[in-house]
Amino acid sequence: MAVHKAGRRTVRVATAVAAAALIGVTASACGPDGGDNGGGADKTSSAAPKSKDPGSEAPDAGAPEAKAPPASSTRLADVAASVKGGVITVGDPKAGHTVKVYEDSRCPFCKKFEEGGAQALVEPVADGKVKIEYTIASFLDKNLGGSGSVNAANALRAAVEAGKFPQYHAAVFANQPEEESDDAYTPAFLLKIADKVDGLRGAAFDKAVTNGTYKEWVGEAMTAFTDDGIEGTPTVLIDGEKASGDSLYDQAAFAKELKAAGIS
């Protein structure tokens, strides 16, 4: 699999994806530059990250307005989410099928997966046929500079405690910045995103996002990513078998892969 070297501008990424589609080759992942838990020692961005010191602002201050998550996320509003080690599981723990998803919140290809192939998982998960095990990586902070991946992973972990992980997960990707080097996931912006999920904001959630309550868990999740030998995001395994990169970004194509695995 061709690995996207994190730090290129999203415009260049989109151009590369379009070109790959024309010639039948998929360049479809963000990848760590190295094997350590941070995912690479050097920044590969051609420009300094655009970021603000979250400690210099009051919560919500100066953050842009957020977009609502896709309507499909409401289908998962009553689906349970739980945490074991560095993995967040969504769906019935006794479901007959397991889909493992490895993502970094700043990875544009992960957003493309969430808007494409991942939509084919909504109904099977809601119906109790499939559980999704998410491993949320944060290597792109070291590749690009900033702390957006860590901040987002921390907020996603907090959303589990609030009982709103599926909706918030969808909202975080819906609000991914257009520029990959833009360190947009500040605590203030993550709280604005949470405003788009009914019932998520509250004292405990806000404090966890603002104070980085789950940063130790974020490190645990990154260790799980590394220990599993994953080399790029998104990586998706259906009952232990790696899904074709060609299917990840198209709902119908990914639905065919699920069906081939006995999931419909």
N, C-alpha and C positions, 0 to 999 in steps of 0.2 A: 504493500500500500504506500502510495506516495504520501509523504508527510509534509504538511504545511508548516513552514518555519514561522512561528508566531512572531508578530511584530510588523508584518507587512500591512499596509493599509487595506481596509476592507474592500475598497474599490478595486485594488489589484487582485484580491482574493476572488471577487465576483467575476472579474475578467477571466481569471484562470479557470474557474468552474465552468463558465460559458464555453471557453475554448475546449475544455476536456469533454464537455457534452457533445460538441461537434465532431470530435474525432473518436468518441467512444471510450475515452479513458477517464477514470474518476480520480481526481486529486481531492481527497475528501477528509482531511483530518488536521487538527492542530496537534503539534507534538512537542514534548519536552526536548530540550537540547542536550540533556544529560540524564544520568540514571539516579541522581540523588533525589531526595524527597521534594525539593523545590522545583525539579524539572529543568535544570540547566543553570550554569553559572553566569552566563553572559546574557545581557539584553541584546535582542536582535532588532529592536525598533530603530527606524531611521530618525525618529523624533522623540523628544522627551515626553513622558506621559503627562497628560493634562489631568491634574488632580488638585484637590484641596485638602488641607489638614482638617480631618473631621473634628478634631478636638478644639478647633478655633471657632466652631459654629454651634449654635443651639440646635437641638434636634429639629429637622425639617427646614432649617433656615437656608435659603439660597438654592435649594434643590429644585430642579425642573419639575414640571407636571409629569405625571406618569400615565401610561396607557393601561387600559383594562386588559386582563388576560382573555384569551379566546373563550368563546361561549362554551366550547366543549369541556373546559375544565370544571364547570359546574356539575357535570355528569359524575365527577369523582368526589363531590363534596362530602358524601357519606362513606367514602372508602377510608379505612383505617391506614395509618402510617406508623411505623415503629422503627426503633434504632437498635442495632446490635453491632457492637464494635464500630467500625468506620462506615457502615452501610445503612442506608435508609430504605426500608421495604414498604412499598405501597401495595395494598391488596390483601386478600385472604392468605394468611401464612400457609394454609393447607391447600392452596390452589394447585392444580395438577401440572401447571407449566410455570417456568421461571424465565423471565427476561432480565438479563443483567445489562445495565446502562452505565457507561463511564463517561463523565462529562466534566468540563470546566466552564463555569458560567460566562467567562469572557470569550469563549471560542465561538466564532461565527458559524462554523459548521455544526456545532451543537444546536444553535438556534435553528439552523436549517433543518436538522433532524426533528426537533420538537415541533416545528411547523409542518413537517412533511410526514415521514414514516411513523413517527410516534403517535400521530392521530389515529392510526389503525389499532393502537393498543387500548384506547379509551373504553370501548364497549367490552372487550374481553376482560379487562380489569374490573370494570363496574359490575360485570356479571359473575365475578368470582372465578373465572377460568384461568386467570393469569395473575401472578404477582410480579412486580418490578422491583429489582434491587438496584438502587442508585449508589454509585460511588462517586462522590463529588470531589474532583481534583482542584488544585489551586496553583499549578505550576506556571500558569501564564503571568502571574505577578512577577516572578523572577525573570521571565523572558521579556516582559514589556515594561517592567517598573510599576510601582504603585501597589495597592492592596485590595483592588476590587474583587479578585477571585476569593481571597480569604474573607472579606467582608460579606460577600454574597453567600458563601458556604456557611458562615456563622449564622446569618439570617435564616437560611433555609433550615438549618438545624433547629433554630428557635421556633420556626413555623410548625415543626413536628409537635413540639410541646403544646402549641396553641391549637392543634387539631386542624390545621389548614395547609398542610404541606402541598398537596397536589395543586391547589389553586395558586398558591404563592409561587411554587416552582414554575408554573406556566407564566405567571406574571413577570417573574424575574427575566425569563428569556424574551418575553414580549417587549421588554424595556432595555434590552441590550443596546449599547450605543452603536451608532453607525460606524464610527472609527474604532478599530480594534485597539488602538493605542490610547484611546480615551479612558482614563481611569474613573469611570462614571459611577461605579457602585460604591458610593460613600454611604455611611450610616444614614445620613439625611435623605438621600435618594431612595435607599431601600425602605425607609419608613413611608415615603411618598408612594412607592409601589404597593406597600402593604395597605394603604388606604383604598386600593382598588379591590381588595378581598374582604368581603363582608365579615365582620366579627373578628378580624385578625388583630387589629391594633388594641393594645391594652398595656397596662403598666409593666407586666412581666416581659412581654414581647419587646416593647420599646426599650426597656433597660438592657435586655440581652443583645439587641442590635447595636445600641449606642455604646455599650461597654465591652463588646466582644466576648460575651460570656462563654461562648462555645469554641473559642480559638484553639483550645487544647484538642477538642474533638476534630476540628478542621485538620490539624496535624495528623491525627489518627486516620482520618479518611484519606489523606495524601499517602500515608504509609501503606494503606490497603491497596491503593491504586498501584503503587510501585511494586508491592509484594506480588500482585497478580500479574506482573510483567506486561502491563498495558503500555503501548508505545505511542498512542495518539487518541484524540477525542474527536468525535464520538466513536466509541467502540461498543458494539451491541452483540450480546450472546443470547441466542434463543435455545433454551434447554442445553446449554453448554457449547453450542455450535455458533461460530462467528457468522453474523449476518453479512450478506454481500454489501459492499460499499455502494454498489449501484442502486440498491433498494432503499437506502436510509433516508433519502430526501424526497421520496414520492410515496404518498399514502397507499395508493393502489398496489405499487410494486412491493412495499413492505407487507401489505396484507397477504399477498401471494406467498411470501416467505413464511409468515405465520401459519397460513393454511397448510403449507407443506410440512410444517412441524405438528400439525394436528390441532391448530388453534384457529377458531373462526367465530 
